[in-house]
Amino acid sequence: MVGRRGSVSMKDVAALAGVSVGTVSNVLNSPDLVAEQTRLRVEAAIEKLGWVRNETARQLRAGDSRSIGMVVMDIANPFFADVVRGAEEFLYQKGYSVYIGNSDQRLDREATLLDHFQQHRVRGVLFASIGASVERAARLRQRGIPVVLVDRAAGAADFCSVGMDDIEGGRLATAHLLSQGHRRLAVIGGPGDLTQVRDRRRGANFALQAAPEASLLVISTELLDVAWGRRAADDLLLLPERERPTAVFALNDLLAIGLLQGLTLAGVRVPEEIAIVGYDDISFAAAAAVPLSSVRQPRAELGALAAELLFEEIRTAESSEHHEHRGVRMTPELVVRQSSLIKS
């Protein structure tokens, strides 16, 4: 007597169909090797018993996992949702499934996710790292799991990577605010150990070299989200009006949206009193109460390109071909909207 559905095995299917376990396996993996009547009998037994093959166990035994792990810093951020979508679409076409892990900008969670992916023997990992260190990714590589770094440059020739030229992005945003006549500027965002944060701040400082009379106030945040954008608005409003920046470069759009909310609730007009430029150009940027200027990143394209590099690394590893790691740096674009334009 067959037990609960969850306990049904391939042996139960074979017994009901009156065939060997090997025949059931052939029906599943090489149906052309099985006579049609036998195949139909096995399929009928599978249907009656409600048996579902444990694909994970099969892949672990065969050593040919079709799963990819992907670690992102904040899945609630539409930027990363779009990056995931681009990667997933490419890998789906290649027959791979993608398992998403959200580190929530925490190093301990990032480490745990990488450990889980290793234990489940994923075929490769797309890794949007929090910190500058890639030591854990290197350990995965040593265990035969290819890793591609996402939304950052590797800083070494040991990894494929896809990232944006965030220095240029920061320069574009700040140069635009300077071109609008602003000389008291602020840059909002953190934490400072994030490579993207450091590079965008560096770009802002480069732009200020062309305007030595201008000043730049740095307001750090613990996270790059809406709540910390509202806190940054409170910090700005505590400053005496004569010292308050007239323009702000927020290091991502969620911060910019929170900043816009906080300023608007306090009765500060954007852009007349404080102009804002964000970063990423997520869909909410254009849909904000005051449409936000933003530095656009090709998010889905970034994810798809990272997935393509990972697929190529997997392919060459399987065929023992030489693989040369590539670091791709994409160019951002400034999209100007109402939040930073001086009205004539």
N, C-alpha and C positions, 0 to 999 in steps of 0.2 A: 504494500500500500504506500502510495506516494504521499509524503508529508506536505507541510505548508508550501505555498508557491515559492517562497524565498529559499526553501531547502531543496528544490528540484534540481537534479544534476543531469549532466550529459548521459550518465549511465541510465537514468530513468527514461530518458528519451529513447535511448537505444533499446531498452527492454520493451517498451510499448510498441515500438516500430518493428521489433523482431530482427534487429540488425546489430552489428558490432559498433563499439564506440568509435572506431576508426572510420566506419561508414558515415556516421553522423558528422564527424570532423570533415570528411570529404564533401558532404553536402554543403557545409558552411563555407569551406575554403576553396574547393575545386569541384563544383557541381557537375562539370562536364565529364568527370570521371565516373559518375554514378548513373545507373540506369534510371530512366524517367519514372517508372513505377516505384522504384525504391526511394527515389528522391521525394516523390509526392507523399509516400508513407511516412518518411521522416519529418517532412514539413507539417503533415497533419498531426503527428505526435507532439511536435514543438508547440503547435497552436493549441492543442487540447490541454497540455500541461502548463502552458504559459511560461515556458522556460526562456530566460534571457541570458545570453552568453556573457560571462564576465570578461569584457574586452580588456580591462586593465590587467587582469591576471594573465590573459593570453599574450599581451604585448610584453609583459615582464619576462615571461618564459622565452618568448621568441627574440627579445632584445630589439624590437623594432617599433618602439613607441611612436605614435603619431600625435603626441601632445606637446604643446609649447607652453612654458610658463612665462607670464609677463608681470613684472612688478612695476606699479606706478605709485607716484607720491600722494596723489589725492584724486580718487576716482570721482569725487563730487565736483571737481573742477572740469567744466566742459572742454577745456583744452585737452586734458588727458583722455576724456571720453572719446574725442575725435581721433586722437592718436591711436587708441585701442581699436577703434573702428577701422581705420586704415590698415593696421597690421592684420586684424582678424580677416578682413576681406581678402587680402593677398594670400594668407595662409590657408583659408578655406578652399581657395581655388587649387591649392597644392595638396589637399587632402589632410590637412592638420587641424586639430582643435586647439583653441587657445584658452588657458585657464588664467584668470586675472587675480592678482593679489594686490591689495591696497595697503601700502605701508603707513598711510596717514601721517606722513612726514616724521615717522619715528624709526630710529635706527634699530631698536630691538625688534620691532615688527618686520622690518626689512630683512634682518638676519633670519628670523623664524621662517619667513616665506621662502627664502632661498634654500633653507634646510628642508622644508617640505617638498619643494620642487625636486631637490636631489633625491629624497627618499622615494618619491614617486617616479623617478627615472624619466623625467621629461626629456624630449629629444634635444631641446635647446631652450634658452632663456633670453627674453627681451627685458632689459634692466634699466629702468629710470631711477638712478641712484640718488640718494639724499646727499651724501657727503662726497668729498673728493676721492676717498679711498675706494679702490676696486679690489681689495684683497680677497674678499669673499667670492667675488666673481672669478678671480684668478683660481681659487680653490675648486670651483665648479669646473673650470676649464681643465684643470689637472685630472679631474675624474671623468673626462671625456664628454662633458656637456658644453657645447658651444654657447657663448654669450655675446650678445651685441648690446652695446650701451646706447640708450635712447635719450634724446634731448640733452646731450652733452658730448664733448670731445673726450677721447680716452686719455689724452696726455701722454700716450705711449703707443708703440707700434704693435702691442700685444692683443689689441681688440679691434674689431670693427665697431664703428660708432657713427651715429647720425645726430647732428645738433644744429642749432642756429648760431649765426654770428651775433651773439648777444651784445658784444661791445658795439658793433655797428647799430644794433637796435636801440641801445641806450643813447648813442650819439644822435640818431635820427630824432628821437622823441625830444631830447633837450634842445637840439638845434632849432627845431620847430618852435618851441616855446620862446627861445631867444629871438627868433625872427618876428614874433608877435609883439616884441617890445618889452618882454618881462626881464627883470634883472634880479628880483628876489624869488628864487626858486627853491623847491624842496623835492627830495626823492624819498619815497616811502616804500618800505618793503624789507623783508628778512625771512629767515635768519641769515646772518652774514656768511655762514660757512657753506651755503649753497653756491655752487659754481655759477649758476644763472644770475643770482643776485649780485655776486661780485662783479661779473662781467658787465651787467647792465649799469651798475654804479660807475664802473670804469669808463664806459661809453659816455655817461653824463659828464664826468669830469673832463674827458677829452673835448667835448663840445664847449665847455666853459672856457677852455684855453683861448678861444676866439673872442671872448668877452670878459676880459680881466676885471671889469668893474662889477660883474655879476657875482652873486653869492649863492651857495647851495647848502641848504639845511638837510641833514640826513636824519630821518625818523625810522628807526628799526622796528620791525614787528616780529613776533614769534612765529606766526604763520602767514601764508599768503591767501587770506580769505576775506569774506565780506565783513565779518565781525571785527577783524583787526583793522580794516579800512575805516570803520566807524570810530574805533578808538583813535586812529590817527587824526580823524576830523576833530575830535575833542582836544587832542594835543595842539592842533593848529589854532583852535579858537581860544585857547588859554594865552596865546601870545598877544602882546600889545599890537594894535592894528598897524602901527607904523613899522613894526618888525615882521609882521605876518607875510609869508610868501604870497605872491600874486599868481603863482603857477606851480603845479605839482605834477611830477612824473611818478605814477604808481607802477610798481614793478610787475603787476599783472592786473587783469581786468576785474577780478573779484575784489581786490583792494580798491580799485578805482570806483567800482559800483558802491562799495561800502562808504567810501569817502564822499561820493556824490550824495548818498542818502543822508549822512551826518551833516554835511554843509547845508543841504536843502532844508532839513528840519530846523536848523538854527537860523534860517532866513538869509543865508549867504547865497548870492546869485552866482551861478556858473554859466558862462565864463567871465561875466562882467567883473566880479570881485576876485574870484580864484578860477583859473583855467586848469583843466585836467587832461592828461594823456595817460592812457593805460597801455597794457602789453598783452598780446595774444590774439586780439580781435575775435573773441568768442561771439556767438550769435547774440548774446544779451547786450553786447556793447552798442550795437546799432539800435537796439530796442529800448535802451534806457530812457528815462524821462527827458534827460538831456543827452542826445546821442553822443557817445564817447569817441573821441579820437583814440586810436590805438595802433600799436606796432603789430602788424599782421604776421603770423607764422602759418605756413602751409601745413596744418596739423595732420590731416589725413594722409597727405603725401609723405610727411615725416615718418609716420607709423608704417606705411606701406614700404618705404625704402629700407627702414630698419629690418622689417620682416624679410625683404628680398635678400639683404645681406646675410641674415641668419640662414635662410634657406640655401643660399649658395655655399655657406660654410658647412652646413650639414651634408650637402650633396658631395662636396669635394672630399670630406672626411670619409664618407661611405665608399668613394671610388679611389681613395688613396691618392688623389690628385693634389698638386701643390696649391695651397690657398694663401693669397696675399691679403693681409688685413687692410681695410680702407677706412679712413676717417672722412666723412662727408660733412661739410659745413654749408648749410643753406643760408640764403640771404633774406633778411626780413624786409618788410615794406611798410611805410607809414601810411595809415589811412586817416585822413583829416575829416573830422566832423564838428558838430556845433560846440562841443565842450571846450575847445581850445581856440576857437576863432574869434578875433575881435570884430565886433559888428561895426560896419561903416555907417 
